[in-house]
Amino acid sequence: MLEAFLLFLVVVSGTGGEICVTRAMKSVGEVDDFRPLAVARVISHALKVSWMWIGVSMMALAFFSLLAVLSIENVSFVVPITALNYAAGALGGKFFLGERVTPRRWAGVLIVCVGVTLVWLGKR
């Protein structure tokens, strides 16, 4: 039960963090000038966006949850299960960021989910 909770945290907080950082960077805008002063301005602006801090915090939670689950499970089980990040990312992109997800991408997500299911069932 603990491993399932930790895996859930890895997937949800990791993907949630990526979605929050994406939202923050969309508000900052595209980086098109890579001179040091311009990059410093973009970083400064990004650090003022609350979504960035929420995202970084969620990613930190995902990282430490991953460390915890790796301490009790085999890496050959944990890493394939974390592929559910792809499914969560597609859902988050569609519903929270308003992105268009093509049928081909949904098919890929379905294939990933089938693979994760096989890995999960193979553990039992």
Secondary structure, DSSP 4 states (H G I P E B T S, - for coil): -HHHHHHHHHHHHHHHHHHHHHHHHHHH------SHHHHHHHHHHHHT-HHHHHHHHHHHHHHHHHHHHHTTS-HHHHHHHTTHHHHHHHHHHHHTS-----HHHHHHHHHHHHHHHHHHHHH-
